[in-house]
Amino acid sequence: MGFIMKTLTRQDILAYIRTNDPSYEIDGNTIHAPKAFMINSVILWCMKMLKTNKIQSNEMDFYLQSLSAFMRDEANLSWDDQDNLVIS
């Protein structure tokens, strides 16, 4: 998951989702990616927090592990009213 430290493009995030999210599937010409919005928003939030020094790079493991747990249905992720990431 070292990709988070470089400048990401939308294509990078989509490639990450394709290879890591078990709920991602292609059915004919339809893509089912029910977790893609949350995964994308968490990755972008993490990048913003890093750039503004609100978290340090050594804190990223926690968020990436939480994101992996979310993809495996072992954790829930949501946003509160103050745009804080809630992990449960």
C-alpha positions in Angstrom: 0.0 0.0 0.0 2.9 2.3 -0.5 1.0 4.0 -3.3 -0.6 6.4 -0.8 2.7 8.4 -0.6 2.8 9.4 -4.2 0.5 11.7 -6.1 -2.6 9.7 -6.9 -4.8 9.8 -10.0 -8.3 8.6 -10.2 -7.0 5.7 -12.3 -4.6 4.7 -9.5 -7.5 4.6 -7.0 -9.7 2.6 -9.4 -6.8 0.1 -10.0 -6.5 -0.2 -6.2 -10.2 -0.9 -5.8 -10.2 -3.4 -8.7 -7.4 -5.4 -7.1 -8.3 -5.1 -3.4 -12.0 -4.8 -3.1 -13.7 -8.3 -3.1 -17.1 -6.7 -3.8 -15.8 -5.2 -7.1 -17.1 -7.3 -10.0 -17.9 -6.9 -13.7 -21.1 -8.3 -15.1 -21.1 -7.9 -18.9 -20.7 -4.1 -19.4 -21.8 -3.2 -15.9 -19.3 -2.7 -13.0 -20.5 -3.3 -9.5 -18.4 -1.5 -6.9 -20.6 -0.8 -3.9 -17.7 0.3 -1.7 -15.9 2.4 -4.3 -17.2 5.8 -3.1 -16.1 5.2 0.5 -12.8 3.8 -0.5 -12.1 6.8 -2.8 -13.2 9.3 -0.2 -11.0 7.7 2.5 -8.0 7.7 0.3 -8.5 11.3 -0.7 -9.1 12.3 2.9 -5.9 10.6 3.9 -3.9 12.4 1.2 -5.4 15.7 2.4 -4.6 15.0 6.0 -1.0 14.1 5.1 -0.6 17.3 2.9 -1.9 19.5 5.7 0.2 17.7 8.4 -2.9 16.7 10.4 -1.6 13.1 10.3 2.0 11.8 9.8 3.0 9.2 7.3 3.7 6.7 10.1 0.0 7.0 11.1 -1.2 5.8 7.6 -1.0 2.1 8.5 -4.0 2.5 10.9 -6.2 4.1 8.2 -5.0 1.6 5.5 -5.7 -1.3 7.7 -9.1 0.1 8.5 -9.8 0.5 4.8 -8.7 -3.2 4.2 -11.0 -4.3 7.0 -13.8 -2.3 5.4 -13.3 -4.1 2.1 -13.4 -7.5 3.9 -16.6 -6.5 5.7 -14.8 -6.5 9.1 -15.2 -2.8 9.8 -17.6 0.0 9.0 -16.5 3.4 7.8 -18.6 6.5 7.7 -18.3 10.3 8.0 -19.7 12.3 10.9 -21.2 15.8 10.7 -17.8 17.4 11.0 -16.3 15.4 8.1 -14.3 13.1 10.5 -13.8 9.5 9.6 -15.6 7.2 11.9 -14.3 3.6 12.1 -16.4 1.0 13.9 
